[in-house]
Amino acid sequence: MKMAKTKKKINLIISYIFLIILGIIMIYPLLWMFSASFKTNNEIFSSLSLIPKQIVSGGYFAGWKGSGQYSFDLYFLNTFIMVIPTVLFTIISSLLVAYGFARFKFRFKKPLFALVIASLMLPTEVVIIPRYMLFNSLNWLNSYLPFIVPAAFATYSFFIFMLVQYIRSIPRELDESAFIDGCSSFAILTKIIVPLCKPALISVGIFQFVWRWNDFLNPLIYISSVRKYPLSLALRMTLDVTDTISWNQVMAMSVLSLVPPVLLFFFTQKYFVEGIATSGLKG
């Protein structure tokens, strides 16, 4: 018994050591980026140390002012204006479509769901040109409509699939009991499905928020005015404005751009883990 307990303790200690080392490796780039926001250009490219030899103050203030006509408060505002409606519409539309696939029987249900799943295999780059031509004909270019409007029509098949799996894990007996009590299909959705799907819905919101927050390719294609740039384009633009790049300012703005998605994840990680773990329990 003592040997078994000793072996168990040793295995536990090894596991903790491994996790600590892995955590340090994962978090080191973030710590280095924060440290680099207080370093000179020469030290950034010559040292991997997390402690600056010479602390350069003012990187955050100068970086926030920007190197062009607009400051970063506008770029943060633009990003929120683009991301928040997209996230909300994605959650609502994906939930409605997933509820239909998970709970109702209708003609061509299986082929339509297969089509939704098949669209997961379609690379984004394949549909860029058709989308650009469509949005151009609708006069939506240089606006946030190419991001917000498609989200309102459940165009993200990954989220539909994830919510379908989660709703299928909810016992149908709850729906039947509510129906006997006089609830309509919409009432069942709002009073039963939505509260039980809270972890999955939060997971959808986190995924979509982070993806749209970090998106670079689509804003680069659809947005041409600097005044409407989100953070991803604004950070890239800071490298092209002047010949001499103040990398500590770039790192400072990169650190600030990470704050909203990191805070969102830390405040909702409980629901996020639960939503991801439960989505695949029942097919």
C-alpha positions as CSV (number, residue, x, y, z in Angstrom):
1,M,0.0,0.0,0.0
2,K,2.8,2.4,0.9
3,M,4.5,1.6,-2.4
4,A,1.3,2.3,-4.3
5,K,0.8,5.6,-2.5
6,T,4.4,6.7,-3.1
7,K,4.1,5.8,-6.8
8,K,0.9,7.7,-7.0
9,K,2.5,10.8,-5.4
10,I,5.5,10.6,-7.7
11,N,3.2,10.4,-10.8
12,L,1.2,13.4,-9.5
13,I,4.4,15.4,-8.9
14,I,5.7,14.6,-12.4
15,S,2.3,15.5,-13.9
16,Y,2.4,18.9,-12.1
17,I,6.0,19.6,-13.2
18,F,5.1,18.7,-16.8
19,L,2.0,21.0,-16.7
20,I,4.0,23.9,-15.2
21,I,6.7,23.6,-17.9
22,L,4.1,23.4,-20.6
23,G,2.3,26.4,-19.1
24,I,5.5,28.4,-19.1
25,I,6.2,27.5,-22.7
26,M,2.7,28.6,-23.7
27,I,2.7,31.8,-21.8
28,Y,6.3,32.9,-22.5
29,P,5.5,34.6,-25.9
30,L,2.8,36.7,-24.2
31,L,5.1,37.7,-21.4
32,W,7.9,38.5,-23.8
33,M,5.5,40.7,-25.9
34,F,4.5,42.6,-22.7
35,S,8.2,43.0,-21.8
36,A,9.1,44.1,-25.3
37,S,6.7,47.0,-25.0
38,F,9.2,48.6,-22.6
39,K,12.3,47.8,-24.5
40,T,14.3,49.6,-27.2
41,N,14.4,48.3,-30.8
42,N,17.9,47.0,-30.4
43,E,17.1,45.0,-27.2
44,I,13.9,43.6,-28.8
45,F,15.9,42.0,-31.6
46,S,18.9,41.0,-29.5
47,S,17.5,39.6,-26.2
48,L,15.0,37.0,-25.2
49,S,15.0,38.2,-21.6
50,L,11.7,39.1,-19.9
51,I,13.4,41.9,-17.9
52,P,14.3,45.0,-19.9
53,K,17.9,46.3,-19.5
54,Q,16.7,49.8,-20.2
55,I,13.0,50.6,-19.5
56,V,11.4,52.7,-22.3
57,S,8.4,54.5,-20.9
58,G,5.7,56.1,-23.0
59,G,5.3,53.2,-25.5
60,Y,1.6,52.8,-24.6
61,F,0.8,56.5,-24.7
62,A,2.7,57.1,-28.0
63,G,1.3,53.9,-29.5
64,W,-2.3,54.8,-28.6
65,K,-1.9,58.2,-30.3
66,G,-1.0,56.3,-33.5
67,S,1.3,57.3,-36.3
68,G,-1.3,58.6,-38.7
69,Q,-4.5,60.7,-38.7
70,Y,-6.4,58.5,-36.3
71,S,-5.7,57.1,-32.8
72,F,-6.4,53.6,-31.5
73,D,-9.5,54.6,-29.7
74,L,-11.2,54.8,-33.1
75,Y,-9.8,51.4,-34.1
76,F,-11.0,49.8,-30.9
77,L,-14.4,51.3,-31.4
78,N,-14.6,50.1,-35.0
79,T,-13.7,46.6,-33.9
80,F,-16.4,46.5,-31.3
81,I,-18.9,47.9,-33.8
82,M,-18.0,45.1,-36.2
83,V,-17.6,42.2,-33.8
84,I,-20.4,42.6,-31.2
85,P,-23.4,42.6,-33.7
86,T,-21.8,39.7,-35.6
87,V,-21.5,37.7,-32.4
88,L,-25.1,38.3,-31.3
89,F,-26.6,37.6,-34.7
90,T,-24.5,34.4,-35.0
91,I,-25.7,33.1,-31.7
92,I,-29.4,33.8,-32.5
93,S,-29.4,32.6,-36.0
94,S,-27.3,29.5,-35.3
95,L,-29.6,28.5,-32.4
96,L,-32.7,28.8,-34.5
97,V,-31.4,26.7,-37.3
98,A,-29.9,24.1,-34.9
99,Y,-33.2,23.9,-33.0
100,G,-35.0,23.1,-36.3
101,F,-32.5,20.4,-37.2
102,A,-32.4,18.8,-33.8
103,R,-36.1,18.8,-32.9
104,F,-38.3,18.9,-36.0
105,K,-39.0,16.6,-38.9
106,F,-39.3,18.1,-42.4
107,R,-38.7,17.2,-46.0
108,F,-35.1,17.1,-47.1
109,K,-33.9,17.4,-43.6
110,K,-31.0,15.0,-44.0
111,P,-29.7,16.4,-47.3
112,L,-29.9,19.9,-46.0
113,F,-28.0,19.0,-42.8
114,A,-25.5,17.1,-45.0
115,L,-25.1,20.3,-47.0
116,V,-24.4,22.3,-43.8
117,I,-21.8,19.8,-42.7
118,A,-20.2,19.7,-46.2
119,S,-19.8,23.5,-46.1
120,L,-17.4,22.9,-43.2
121,M,-14.9,21.4,-45.7
122,L,-15.1,24.5,-47.9
123,P,-12.0,26.7,-47.5
124,T,-12.8,30.4,-47.0
125,E,-10.4,31.4,-49.8
126,V,-12.6,29.6,-52.3
127,V,-15.6,31.8,-51.7
128,I,-13.8,35.1,-51.4
129,I,-14.3,36.2,-55.0
130,P,-18.0,35.3,-55.2
131,R,-18.6,37.0,-51.9
132,Y,-16.7,40.1,-53.0
133,M,-18.8,40.3,-56.2
134,L,-22.0,39.8,-54.3
135,F,-21.2,42.5,-51.7
136,N,-20.0,44.8,-54.4
137,S,-23.3,44.5,-56.3
138,L,-25.1,45.3,-53.0
139,N,-22.9,48.3,-52.4
140,W,-21.8,46.8,-49.0
141,L,-18.1,47.3,-49.5
142,N,-16.2,49.6,-47.2
143,S,-18.7,48.8,-44.4
144,Y,-19.3,46.2,-41.7
145,L,-22.4,44.8,-43.5
146,P,-20.4,41.9,-45.1
147,F,-19.7,40.7,-41.5
148,I,-23.0,41.5,-39.8
149,V,-25.6,40.5,-42.3
150,P,-24.4,37.0,-43.2
151,A,-24.2,36.3,-39.4
152,A,-27.9,37.0,-39.2
153,F,-28.6,34.2,-41.7
154,A,-26.7,31.3,-39.9
155,T,-23.8,31.1,-42.4
156,Y,-21.4,29.6,-39.9
157,S,-22.0,25.8,-40.2
158,F,-19.6,24.9,-37.4
159,F,-21.7,26.7,-34.8
160,I,-24.9,25.1,-36.2
161,F,-23.3,21.6,-35.9
162,M,-22.1,22.3,-32.4
163,L,-25.5,23.5,-31.2
164,V,-27.3,20.6,-32.9
165,Q,-25.2,18.2,-31.0
166,Y,-25.8,20.0,-27.7
167,I,-29.6,20.2,-28.2
168,R,-29.7,16.5,-29.1
169,S,-28.2,15.8,-25.7
170,I,-31.2,17.4,-24.0
171,P,-33.9,14.8,-23.3
172,R,-37.0,15.2,-25.5
173,E,-39.2,14.3,-22.5
174,L,-38.7,17.9,-21.4
175,D,-40.1,19.2,-24.7
176,E,-43.0,16.8,-24.5
177,S,-43.9,17.8,-20.9
178,A,-43.8,21.4,-21.8
179,F,-46.0,20.8,-24.9
180,I,-48.6,19.0,-22.7
181,D,-48.6,22.0,-20.5
182,G,-49.5,24.2,-23.4
183,C,-46.1,25.6,-24.5
184,S,-45.6,26.3,-28.2
185,S,-42.4,25.4,-30.1
186,F,-41.1,28.9,-29.6
187,A,-41.9,28.8,-25.9
188,I,-40.1,25.5,-25.5
189,L,-37.1,27.1,-27.2
190,T,-37.0,30.2,-25.0
191,K,-38.0,28.5,-21.7
192,I,-36.3,25.1,-21.9
193,I,-33.7,24.9,-24.7
194,V,-32.0,28.3,-24.3
195,P,-31.4,28.0,-20.5
196,L,-30.0,24.5,-20.9
197,C,-27.9,25.6,-23.9
198,K,-26.3,28.4,-22.0
199,P,-22.8,26.8,-22.0
200,A,-22.9,26.0,-25.7
201,L,-24.2,29.5,-26.6
202,I,-21.4,31.1,-24.6
203,S,-18.9,28.8,-26.4
204,V,-20.3,30.0,-29.7
205,G,-20.0,33.6,-28.6
206,I,-16.4,33.1,-27.5
207,F,-15.3,31.4,-30.7
208,Q,-17.0,34.0,-32.9
209,F,-15.7,36.9,-30.9
210,V,-12.1,35.7,-31.0
211,W,-12.3,34.8,-34.7
212,R,-13.8,38.1,-35.8
213,W,-11.5,40.1,-33.4
214,N,-8.4,38.5,-34.9
215,D,-9.7,38.4,-38.5
216,F,-7.3,40.1,-40.9
217,L,-8.1,38.7,-44.4
218,N,-11.7,39.7,-44.6
219,P,-11.4,43.3,-43.3
220,L,-8.5,43.7,-45.7
221,I,-10.7,42.7,-48.6
222,Y,-13.9,44.4,-47.7
223,I,-12.8,47.6,-45.9
224,S,-10.7,50.2,-47.8
225,S,-11.1,53.4,-45.6
226,V,-8.6,53.9,-42.9
227,R,-11.2,55.5,-40.8
228,K,-13.1,52.2,-40.6
229,Y,-10.1,49.9,-40.0
230,P,-10.4,47.4,-37.2
231,L,-7.5,46.6,-34.9
232,S,-6.0,43.9,-37.1
233,L,-5.6,46.3,-40.0
234,A,-4.5,49.2,-37.8
235,L,-1.7,47.2,-36.2
236,R,-0.5,46.2,-39.7
237,M,-0.7,49.8,-40.9
238,T,1.6,51.0,-38.1
239,L,4.4,49.1,-39.8
240,D,4.0,51.0,-43.1
241,V,3.5,54.6,-42.0
242,T,7.1,55.4,-41.3
243,D,10.6,54.1,-42.2
244,T,11.7,53.7,-38.6
245,I,9.3,51.4,-36.7
246,S,9.0,51.9,-32.9
247,W,8.5,48.2,-32.1
248,N,7.8,48.9,-28.4
249,Q,4.7,50.9,-29.5
250,V,3.6,48.1,-31.8
251,M,4.1,45.6,-29.0
252,A,2.2,47.9,-26.6
253,M,-0.8,48.1,-28.9
254,S,-0.7,44.3,-29.5
255,V,-0.8,43.8,-25.8
256,L,-3.9,46.0,-25.5
257,S,-5.6,44.3,-28.4
258,L,-5.3,41.0,-26.5
259,V,-7.0,42.3,-23.4
260,P,-10.7,42.0,-24.5
261,P,-10.6,38.4,-25.8
262,V,-8.5,37.2,-22.9
263,L,-10.8,38.8,-20.3
264,L,-13.8,37.3,-22.1
265,F,-12.3,33.9,-21.9
266,F,-11.3,34.1,-18.3
267,F,-14.7,35.3,-17.2
268,T,-16.6,32.6,-19.2
269,Q,-14.1,29.7,-19.2
270,K,-16.3,27.6,-16.9
271,Y,-19.2,27.7,-19.4
272,F,-16.8,27.4,-22.4
273,V,-15.3,24.1,-21.1
274,E,-18.7,22.7,-20.3
275,G,-20.1,23.7,-23.7
276,I,-17.2,22.1,-25.6
277,A,-17.2,18.9,-23.5
278,T,-21.0,18.3,-23.8
279,S,-21.4,19.2,-27.5
280,G,-20.2,15.9,-28.7
281,L,-21.9,13.5,-26.3
282,K,-24.8,12.6,-28.5
283,G,-25.0,12.3,-32.2
